[in-house]
Amino acid sequence: MPPKRQYSDAERKQRAADATRRMKAKKGRPALKAARKRYAATPEGKAVARNSNLVRLYGITSVQYEVIWEAQGRVCAICRRPPKYLDGRRWPVDHDHRTGAVRGVLCVYCNRARLGRGREDPEIMRNVLDYLEHGAERVALTLKTASDWGQS
């Protein structure tokens, strides 16, 4: 067994101070976690989280999301139906998984099953094809126009 290292008085004091600092930091973590949780539950905290998620996942801000949503007439980009209920939630952002380009805002049904189930409606299937071919271009044009007018 190797001999124990001998510390000088200054090193011993520094190590004790470091240990105390670490212990105090650990005690403060639950309080910090609780404060973050309280903030996340506020409307401001939810808005900040929503915006950071949109930027992280899709490269758009919440203002740009609203511009796209308004440009679509506040309806699904494929089935063109208005929301029946949202319960304070927002509709999903659809994007091309290869390029990352945002194509639009869809209802949950169209977002999950837009190609597999056209509700047996040829008009909806035409909308799906048009959307997949031109959705990203429309969003880019909408955001460019909005930025030209100072909206985003």
Order of alpha helices (4+ residues) and beta strands (2+ residues): alpha-alpha-alpha-beta-beta-alpha-alpha
